Amino acid sequence: MTNPHDASCDAGAAVSGLPPVLPPRCTLLVLGSLPGRASLAAGRYYAHPRNQFWRLLEEVCAQPLAQLDYPARLERLGAHGIGLWDVIASARRASSLDGDIRAAVHNPLADLVATLPDLRAVACNGALAAASARRMLGDGALPVIALPSSSPAYTLSLADKAAVWRPLAAFVDAPPAG
């Protein structure tokens, strides 16, 4: 008999990710693994209120993001040349944790990157995103930067995460004037 509390016994529900968010001039592509339940339910990247993603990108953009509504956040990212996507298109997952991802189908990352002539770097939000992106993109000239996860499940302090995320500013467009 299986233990009903053992997540490894349940491959979880089939989930599909979100489409990429790409500005006309994408200089930095930030990749996650696969959106969690809150994000999928909202149809928005990093929708869980405890996820630190938007506060970390405030450090990169040197502009407020967390208090803005979602469309304004995306507009601000676009003005800085920042795109969003995930390495996984669909999978089975019993929870929002990356460790619960099973039967992953990856997004065509190399194909997308080939269409982004202004891309300077790919930043990976968490270890799974980084490992997958490196495997899909190989050792090309494009930097693939591993970042500590913005997830509240990754317990590194916000200040310590921000210290690693902040240098991404070198790959984004300057804030718009005005």
N, C-alpha and C positions, 0 to 999 in steps of 0.2 A: 504494500500500500504506500502511496506517495504522501509526503508531508505537504499539506495545503499551504503552508507558510514558506516553503522552499521555492523561491523565484526561479531557480534553475529547472524546475519541473514544468514551468509554464513559459513557452516561448513568447507569449504576449500577443497583443493585437497587431495586425498589419497596419503600419502607418506610412504615409508619404509626406515628404518634405514640402517646403515652400519654393516658389520660383525665385530665380536670382533677382536681386535688386541692383541694377547697374546704371550708373550715371553715364551721360554721353561720353565723358572723358574719364575713364576709370584708371587711376594710378595705383590704388591699393585695393586688393580684394581680400576681405576678411571672411574666412571660412570657419564654420562650426562643423559639428558632426551631423546631427539630425535634430530638428527642433523638438523640445519637450512638449508635454501635454498642454501646458498653459499657452505656449506659443502656437501650437497647432489649433487649439480651440479658438484662439483670437485671430488666427490667420496673420500673425505678425512675428517678426524675428524678435527674440529676447523679451517676451511679454511677461514672464514671471516677475512679480514685483521685487523679489529678493535677488534676481540676477543682476550682477554688477556691470554688465556690458555697456550700458549707456553712460554710466559714470566713468568707466575706463576710457571710452571714446571721447569724453569731455577733455580728458588729459591730452589726447592725441590732437584734437581739433582746437583746443584752447577756447572753446565756446560751450555754453550750456546746451545740454541735450535732454537730460533726465526729466526736466519739468515740462518739456514740449510734448504736444500730442504726436502720435506716430507719424502722420504725414509730414509734419514740420521736421521731425527728426530725420526722416529720409531725405527731405529737401536739403537740410543742412549737410548731411553726409555727401549728397551728390555735389554740392558746391565745393566740397573738399576733394572730390574724386574718389570717394570710398564706396566700394560695392560690397554686397553681402551675398553669401550663398552657403551651401553645405556640401560636404564631401559625399554624403549618403542621400540618395534619392528616395529610397524606401527600405523598410526593414520590418522585422517583428520585434516588439519591445514590450516587456511587462511593466516598465516604469519609465521615468524620464532619464534614468541614469545611462550613461554610455556603456557601462558594463553589462547592461541588459539587452543590448542590441544583438540581434541574431538575424541571419539570412539577409545581410545587407546587400543592396544593389547600389552601386556608386554612380554618382552624377558624372557626366562626360567633361570632367574638369579640364583636361588637356585641350579638348575642342574649344571650350569657352575661352581659355587663356589665349589661344591662337587668334581669337577675334578681338583682342584688347591691345591695340598697338601702343597705348600710353602706359600700360601696366609696368610698375616699377618693382612691386613686391607682392607676395602672397603671405598674409598673416593668418595663423591657425590658432583658433580659440580652443585650446586643450590638446592633450596628447593624442587622442584618437584622430582628430582632424589633421594634426601635424604628420602623423605616421602615414595616414592615407594620402594626403597631398604629396608627400615626398615620393611615395610609391607611384602615384599617377603622373607626376610631373618630372620625375627623374632628377638628374643632376645638371639641369640647364643653367643658363646664366641668370635666371630669375631667382632672387632670394626667396626662400620659403622659411618663414620665421615662426618658431614654436612659441606660444604664449601660455601663461598659466590660465586655466579655465576661469571664465567669468561666473561660472555656476556657484551658487551658495554651497553646493556639496564639496567644492574644493576650498578648504578652509584657510588658505593663505590670506593674510590680511589684505584689505583693499589697498592700503599704502604700498605693500610689497608687490601686489599685482600691478599697480599703476606704474611703479618704477620700471617694470619690464615692458609694459605697453607704451609708455610715453615716447620712446625713441621711434615709434612708427610715424611720428610727425614728419620725419625726414622724407617720407614717401607720399605725403599728401599735398594737395594744392594749398596755397596760402588762403587764409580766410578772405572771403569777399569783402571789398571795401564798403563802408557804410553801415 
